[in-house]
Amino acid sequence: MASSNADDFHSVILDSINDGVFTVDREWRITSFNKAAERITGVDREDAIGRPCCEVFRANICEAACALRETLTTGRVVLNQAIYILGARGQRIPISISTAAFKDRRGRVLGGVETFRDLSLVEDLRRELAGQHSFADIVGRSDAMRQVFQLLPLLAESDSTVLIEGASGTGKELVARAIHALSPRKHKPFVALNCGALPDTLLESELFGYEAGAFTDARRDKPGRFALADGGTIFLDEIGDISPAMQARLLRVLQERVFEPLGGVKPVSIDVRVLAATNQDLPQLVQAGKFRDDLFYRIHVVRLPLPRLRERREDIPLLIEHFVAKFNRLQNKDVLGVADDVLARLMEHDFPGNVRELENIVEHAFVLCRSGLVQMAHLPPHLRGCSSSSDSLSGVNGMTLQAIEQLAIRDALRKSGGNRTIAARQLGIDPSTLHRKLKALGITVSSPKAAKN
């Protein structure tokens, strides 16, 4: 009778816990299953008890990397590991699990216990936040990217030439495509060409096309990129790399909106919106006599600078989430994100290749990571070890998440001139939340401007 009362007492305790809890014996059969476990999985307690846990949960780690098996084999507990399980209706449910061995009073292992928490709400909020901080596939929540987002619809309404400036890998073509997609020309072609990748002869034929007989092997007419973009948008990437001779030909097209194909004698009129991009300092090239000043002013009607990734580090977690979702979709995987130490390592990296480099790093990790969280071992070799002074942030190695949070807050305060209200807006949090974090992290604000807030 006493044993029965004790069992009832333990059941009441387990059923009062909001997290799912279940236990297994040494044969991996479920011996207890609380109400929260029923609610999260959709499986009744009576149907779960006595069955192997892998049949009930059907998790993405059951076959090869069972956390509970690892705990019972090695004695090491697992804390808050993110995985997916399949619910009773076959739906994927994201959960975080923690495991421990189940022992009697003499210390003998009787089985294992696992607690798990439903992360569905967290994922829904994450997707909602991602939608709030993205614009036409461009991801960012930093002040610099918000300014870009505000400009894009205005630039799209106009037909003026836009010069997009930014280092390699900052997403210049993505921005150009967004401008076109938002413009009245969106149903017409978007044609892109990397001007820096071709010698003059090939670049001329690519831009303007040629007529049959223009040169040996030109057996039929070939339309150029300007002709293909008629009615739509042409994007001229790395325009700072073209030769003076090509600059002169391009200037005429931009001024008169006409061109002549190679071997042709009749001008061809076009209606095309021109977007250009460069990773060079064009005013400096103009001063050095390497770029025509009249062409510069023709393409420099509206200037849109894009920041380097190291200048908007607060966007790195969002970009990681974006690329994880992208490669999960492309590769049909269930990678849930990156581990805390991986995030810290990526937050301190300088990213000379900018967003493109980050995307390549995530893609590299997907080759090695089948499911769960991306770990340090999944990163490229140059990112696995201790960071060097050349690519660490302010000389700080091995940043913790708290250090990252301090960095983001200090950076927002610096950009806002110490104004806490503006800094909170940049961070996407309430001013009262920022006040609590300043106090918890021991950050003092000495700016006279901040004292008024």
GIPE-V753565 format. One record per residue. N is the residue number from 1. D_FIRST is the distance of its C-alpha to the first C-alpha in whole Angstrom. Layout:
BEGIN
n->(N/N)
d_first->(D_FIRST/D_FIRST)
END
This chain:
BEGIN
n->(1/2/3/4/5/6/7/8/9/10/11/12/13/14/15/16/17/18/19/20/21/22/23/24/25/26/27/28/29/30/31/32/33/34/35/36/37/38/39/40/41/42/43/44/45/46/47/48/49/50/51/52/53/54/55/56/57/58/59/60/61/62/63/64/65/66/67/68/69/70/71/72/73/74/75/76/77/78/79/80/81/82/83/84/85/86/87/88/89/90/91/92/93/94/95/96/97/98/99/100/101/102/103/104/105/106/107/108/109/110/111/112/113/114/115/116/117/118/119/120/121/122/123/124/125/126/127/128/129/130/131/132/133/134/135/136/137/138/139/140/141/142/143/144/145/146/147/148/149/150/151/152/153/154/155/156/157/158/159/160/161/162/163/164/165/166/167/168/169/170/171/172/173/174/175/176/177/178/179/180/181/182/183/184/185/186/187/188/189/190/191/192/193/194/195/196/197/198/199/200/201/202/203/204/205/206/207/208/209/210/211/212/213/214/215/216/217/218/219/220/221/222/223/224/225/226/227/228/229/230/231/232/233/234/235/236/237/238/239/240/241/242/243/244/245/246/247/248/249/250/251/252/253/254/255/256/257/258/259/260/261/262/263/264/265/266/267/268/269/270/271/272/273/274/275/276/277/278/279/280/281/282/283/284/285/286/287/288/289/290/291/292/293/294/295/296/297/298/299/300/301/302/303/304/305/306/307/308/309/310/311/312/313/314/315/316/317/318/319/320/321/322/323/324/325/326/327/328/329/330/331/332/333/334/335/336/337/338/339/340/341/342/343/344/345/346/347/348/349/350/351/352/353/354/355/356/357/358/359/360/361/362/363/364/365/366/367/368/369/370/371/372/373/374/375/376/377/378/379/380/381/382/383/384/385/386/387/388/389/390/391/392/393/394/395/396/397/398/399/400/401/402/403/404/405/406/407/408/409/410/411/412/413/414/415/416/417/418/419/420/421/422/423/424/425/426/427/428/429/430/431/432/433/434/435/436/437/438/439/440/441/442/443/444/445/446/447/448/449/450/451/452/453)
d_first->(0/4/5/5/6/9/10/11/12/14/15/17/19/20/21/23/25/28/29/28/25/24/23/24/23/26/28/28/26/24/20/20/22/22/24/27/27/27/30/32/32/32/30/26/23/23/26/26/22/23/27/29/30/33/33/31/33/37/38/41/40/38/40/42/41/37/36/32/34/36/33/32/35/37/34/36/34/36/36/37/39/40/40/40/38/38/36/35/39/41/42/42/39/40/37/37/34/33/31/29/27/23/23/20/20/23/25/25/25/23/24/26/25/28/29/31/34/36/39/41/42/43/46/47/48/50/51/53/54/56/57/58/60/62/65/66/64/65/62/62/61/64/67/69/68/67/71/71/69/71/74/74/74/77/79/78/80/83/85/86/86/83/83/79/79/76/76/75/71/71/71/74/75/71/73/76/74/72/75/77/74/74/78/80/81/77/78/81/81/79/81/80/83/82/86/85/84/88/91/94/95/92/91/94/93/90/90/93/93/97/99/100/103/102/102/101/98/98/99/97/96/93/91/90/87/89/90/87/85/88/86/83/82/84/82/84/82/83/86/87/88/91/94/97/99/96/95/98/98/94/96/98/95/93/97/98/95/97/98/100/98/99/103/103/105/104/102/98/97/93/90/88/85/86/83/83/81/82/80/83/85/88/90/90/91/94/95/96/98/95/94/96/96/97/94/92/92/92/89/88/88/84/82/78/77/74/72/71/67/67/68/65/62/60/60/59/55/57/59/56/54/57/58/54/54/57/57/53/55/58/56/53/51/48/49/47/49/50/48/49/51/53/53/54/57/58/59/61/63/67/67/71/70/68/66/67/66/63/62/64/61/58/60/60/56/55/57/54/51/50/47/45/47/50/50/53/53/54/57/61/62/64/61/58/59/60/62/66/68/70/67/65/65/66/66/62/60/56/56/52/51/52/55/56/55/57/60/59/59/62/64/64/65/68/69/68/70/67/67/63/63/65/63/60/61/62/59/57/55/55/57/55/53/56/56/52/53/56/54/51/54/56/59/62/64/68/70/72/71/67/67/68/65)
END
